Amino acid sequence: MASKAQTLAQAERLFAFCRNSGAQPVQTAVLQPAETLLDLYGEDIRARAYVTSDPLRGEQMLRPDFTVPVVQMHMDDGGDPARYTYMGEVFRRQERDPNRPNEYIQVGYELFGGDDPAAADAEVFALFSEMLSPFGLRAATGDIGLLLAAVQGLATTDKRKAALTRHIWRPRRFRALLERFGGRSPVPESRKRLLADLDRHGVQAVLDAAGPEIGLRSRDDVAARLAALQADAAEPPISVAQVELLEDILSLRETSLNALAHLRDIAVDMPAIAPALDRMQARLDALAAQGIDVDLLDFEASYGRTTMEYYDGFVFGFYAEGRPDLPPVASGGRYDALTRILGRGRAVPAVGGVVRPELVLTLTEETAQ
Amino acid sequence: MTLKLGVPSKGRLMDKTFDWFAEHGVQIARTGSDREYSGRVEGVEGIELVLLSAGEIPRELSAGRIHLGVTGSDLVQERIADWENRVQALEPMGFGYADLIIAVPRCWADVDTLDDLDAAAAAFRAAHGHRLRIATKYHRLVREFLREAGVADYQLVDSQGATEGTVKNLTAEAIADITSTGETLRANHLKILSDGLIHRSQATLFKSRSAPCDDACRASFRALSDRLGLGS
């Protein structure tokens, strides 16, 4: 087990590597306003981050990652393009496994702006690939943007697409929704009764019978959703063929070029994913130009769906194959949508990643032995 | 070393605990005045009675300061992280039943399942600019339940009492609370989601996995187990 001093020394080396690649070193506060993070990640973040309170500033969170404060900093006064690097502790509350560290050092590299997202994706990936080249790690890649495009490509209502999109990062709920919209799971009895009542008596009568109006969710809110339920019930299910196309995409695991060829076949029946495939092609070209062997690069369409839910494009991770017990040594991805949320309407293309120095040190020691 | 048995120090939970042990051939009684928190155990040698608030028994078990304790399974699962590795549920005791449930206003004609709650939360957030608030004191259990169910766009607000009133008072849109008959829910115009049962709680005899126990203490535990018919 590496000492903290050794880990820090390793972090300094990785930090220097990022600076030498042209990134400007930045720092962020350890205490972050909890509200921003809670609004982004939802209540689940409370199980993973330390929340503390400040008598004047309200709830504060020990930073669970750097991305959010770095994005905020950039949106306030960043140039275009801008490259940042940082080094410091992140804090993760552990409710299950006492052996997992609750604080560890991250070194990160983030790239904002520019006019060539494919080149930016490739630059960030290649940086971590080179940094970690002594250890023979397996790289995993995926593309959340492709999944978002595939959902948009379904021949169904915008409401259904929005519901599926909202749950891209919760695979089980996503599956349940797809089963329902595809007509493959039975409509619950209570819903059938409700729809029958609505047909027979109308929305207002159903509301009158339900109970006195209490709380902030108003009668109009309820009426709006009842109308939405009626409208949805009148819609045909998503066709079997379309559901199968989507499932085909979701389960795709191949080397990148084979994956792209297969996806091109799918695009014949689902043309909406074609632009995402053009972007994937451009990214693979840019990766090849960076010296990455794209023939061997794994692509897993569902990769990144269960991690942080702000990634919405290219995603990647580097894994020590001999050590399945270790978390990814480095990981990252594209998060354009996050900049739009934190930039209050203004958006900047952004891609970045982080590496864990103590894991690099562990692998260095193993390689030396 | 004596075997320390933690039991609730007052009320119906204490009486029923004493009754349960008596039915199993172990007499527990408080000693001294009504106000003095001390007691004794008869029928098995080497057991020390520790009278505690039911809410503190999970913490004492987890810390290993008592070997055995009687409390609600809801309290253990809420208050002890990774509870299965810290305590062992020896025996459900058949009283102190209470269901931890999610309830919403009855006027929400469109909401009957967690699926509905999730969809309603998304629409609510879009319309009102903040996440749908659920009042509870069972933060961990509720959060884990909703995460498993894939419900998003909600927030938990702390409510240590009169939780059923929070919706009418506009401090929450829904609640997650303990109910036994549902009477208070109905009186406050709330209904339980059809798949909103989070945990079915009852008084349970728990054993600490971390309390130090020597030969004498283990002998007392075996004697008590035999008397109570545990594991048979």
Interface residues (C-beta under 8 A of the other chain):
Chain A: L38 D39 G42 E43 D44 R46 A47 E95 R96 D97 P98 A163 R166 H167 R170 R172 R173 F174 A176 P188 S190 R191 L194 V206 L207 A209 A210 G211 P212 E213 I214 G215 L216 R217 R219 D221 V222 A224 R225 L226 A228 L229
Chain B: A81 D82 P105 R106 C107 W108 A109 D110 D112 T113 D115 D118 A119 A120 A122 A123 F124 A127 H128 R131 L132 H139 R140 R143 E144 L146 R147 A149 G150 V151 A152 D153 Y154 Q155 L156 V167 K168 L170 A172 E173 H189 K191 S194
